[in-house]
Amino acid sequence: MKRPHDTDAADAAWCGTQLERVRDEQLDRLREHWRSHGPEDARTVALIENLAATLLDLGEDERARVAQESAFAAYRGELTPRDPRLLRAAWNLFRTHQRLGDTPRAMEVFWHHLAWILESEDADLDAETRRIRDWLRDWTRALSADPPG
């Protein structure tokens, strides 16, 4: 597909159209896989997570939250609390709650599923979980900083 290059607005519209196409294709793949393998299947959950990321890119934050909660619930039923996949799902859900301005729900996810990471040593975490821990450390430092004035 040839991409128009005349204006920023055209570029933005083209990107939006492409993301919508990707979203629709992801929904089709998810529905098909869900029917044949069920909602708890690892590939189904991965497809849900991919769809949630696309929904966030499209600004469909509430729909993304619903998808993320579905993935998180599936992982919680199958994985240990320290499994990197569960932690990634908790992190994504935490960030989406923040983005939606739902601080109480974000804090609930933080305290129940992410806070323990702050005290963990590098050797106990994989690379992605270390990045999440570092972001959380920065976030908690910013929360505790004295306001300017």
Secondary structure as a PSIPRED ss2 file (coil, helix, strand):
# PSIPRED VFORMAT (PSIPRED V4.0)

   1 M C   1.000  0.000  0.000
   2 K C   1.000  0.000  0.000
   3 R C   1.000  0.000  0.000
   4 P C   1.000  0.000  0.000
   5 H C   1.000  0.000  0.000
   6 D C   1.000  0.000  0.000
   7 T C   1.000  0.000  0.000
   8 D H   0.000  1.000  0.000
   9 A H   0.000  1.000  0.000
  10 A H   0.000  1.000  0.000
  11 D H   0.000  1.000  0.000
  12 A H   0.000  1.000  0.000
  13 A H   0.000  1.000  0.000
  14 W H   0.000  1.000  0.000
  15 C H   0.000  1.000  0.000
  16 G H   0.000  1.000  0.000
  17 T H   0.000  1.000  0.000
  18 Q H   0.000  1.000  0.000
  19 L H   0.000  1.000  0.000
  20 E H   0.000  1.000  0.000
  21 R H   0.000  1.000  0.000
  22 V H   0.000  1.000  0.000
  23 R H   0.000  1.000  0.000
  24 D H   0.000  1.000  0.000
  25 E H   0.000  1.000  0.000
  26 Q H   0.000  1.000  0.000
  27 L H   0.000  1.000  0.000
  28 D H   0.000  1.000  0.000
  29 R H   0.000  1.000  0.000
  30 L H   0.000  1.000  0.000
  31 R H   0.000  1.000  0.000
  32 E H   0.000  1.000  0.000
  33 H H   0.000  1.000  0.000
  34 W H   0.000  1.000  0.000
  35 R H   0.000  1.000  0.000
  36 S H   0.000  1.000  0.000
  37 H H   0.000  1.000  0.000
  38 G C   1.000  0.000  0.000
  39 P C   1.000  0.000  0.000
  40 E C   1.000  0.000  0.000
  41 D C   1.000  0.000  0.000
  42 A H   0.000  1.000  0.000
  43 R H   0.000  1.000  0.000
  44 T H   0.000  1.000  0.000
  45 V H   0.000  1.000  0.000
  46 A H   0.000  1.000  0.000
  47 L H   0.000  1.000  0.000
  48 I H   0.000  1.000  0.000
  49 E H   0.000  1.000  0.000
  50 N H   0.000  1.000  0.000
  51 L H   0.000  1.000  0.000
  52 A H   0.000  1.000  0.000
  53 A H   0.000  1.000  0.000
  54 T H   0.000  1.000  0.000
  55 L H   0.000  1.000  0.000
  56 L H   0.000  1.000  0.000
  57 D H   0.000  1.000  0.000
  58 L C   1.000  0.000  0.000
  59 G C   1.000  0.000  0.000
  60 E C   1.000  0.000  0.000
  61 D H   0.000  1.000  0.000
  62 E H   0.000  1.000  0.000
  63 R H   0.000  1.000  0.000
  64 A H   0.000  1.000  0.000
  65 R H   0.000  1.000  0.000
  66 V H   0.000  1.000  0.000
  67 A H   0.000  1.000  0.000
  68 Q H   0.000  1.000  0.000
  69 E H   0.000  1.000  0.000
  70 S H   0.000  1.000  0.000
  71 A H   0.000  1.000  0.000
  72 F H   0.000  1.000  0.000
  73 A H   0.000  1.000  0.000
  74 A H   0.000  1.000  0.000
  75 Y H   0.000  1.000  0.000
  76 R H   0.000  1.000  0.000
  77 G H   0.000  1.000  0.000
  78 E H   0.000  1.000  0.000
  79 L C   1.000  0.000  0.000
  80 T C   1.000  0.000  0.000
  81 P C   1.000  0.000  0.000
  82 R C   1.000  0.000  0.000
  83 D C   1.000  0.000  0.000
  84 P H   0.000  1.000  0.000
  85 R H   0.000  1.000  0.000
  86 L H   0.000  1.000  0.000
  87 L H   0.000  1.000  0.000
  88 R H   0.000  1.000  0.000
  89 A H   0.000  1.000  0.000
  90 A H   0.000  1.000  0.000
  91 W H   0.000  1.000  0.000
  92 N H   0.000  1.000  0.000
  93 L H   0.000  1.000  0.000
  94 F H   0.000  1.000  0.000
  95 R H   0.000  1.000  0.000
  96 T H   0.000  1.000  0.000
  97 H H   0.000  1.000  0.000
  98 Q H   0.000  1.000  0.000
  99 R H   0.000  1.000  0.000
 100 L C   1.000  0.000  0.000
 101 G C   1.000  0.000  0.000
 102 D C   1.000  0.000  0.000
 103 T H   0.000  1.000  0.000
 104 P H   0.000  1.000  0.000
 105 R H   0.000  1.000  0.000
 106 A H   0.000  1.000  0.000
 107 M H   0.000  1.000  0.000
 108 E H   0.000  1.000  0.000
 109 V H   0.000  1.000  0.000
 110 F H   0.000  1.000  0.000
 111 W H   0.000  1.000  0.000
 112 H H   0.000  1.000  0.000
 113 H H   0.000  1.000  0.000
 114 L H   0.000  1.000  0.000
 115 A H   0.000  1.000  0.000
 116 W H   0.000  1.000  0.000
 117 I H   0.000  1.000  0.000
 118 L H   0.000  1.000  0.000
 119 E H   0.000  1.000  0.000
 120 S C   1.000  0.000  0.000
 121 E C   1.000  0.000  0.000
 122 D H   0.000  1.000  0.000
 123 A H   0.000  1.000  0.000
 124 D H   0.000  1.000  0.000
 125 L C   1.000  0.000  0.000
 126 D C   1.000  0.000  0.000
 127 A H   0.000  1.000  0.000
 128 E H   0.000  1.000  0.000
 129 T H   0.000  1.000  0.000
 130 R H   0.000  1.000  0.000
 131 R H   0.000  1.000  0.000
 132 I H   0.000  1.000  0.000
 133 R H   0.000  1.000  0.000
 134 D H   0.000  1.000  0.000
 135 W H   0.000  1.000  0.000
 136 L H   0.000  1.000  0.000
 137 R H   0.000  1.000  0.000
 138 D H   0.000  1.000  0.000
 139 W H   0.000  1.000  0.000
 140 T H   0.000  1.000  0.000
 141 R H   0.000  1.000  0.000
 142 A H   0.000  1.000  0.000
 143 L H   0.000  1.000  0.000
 144 S H   0.000  1.000  0.000
 145 A C   1.000  0.000  0.000
 146 D C   1.000  0.000  0.000
 147 P C   1.000  0.000  0.000
 148 P C   1.000  0.000  0.000
 149 G C   1.000  0.000  0.000
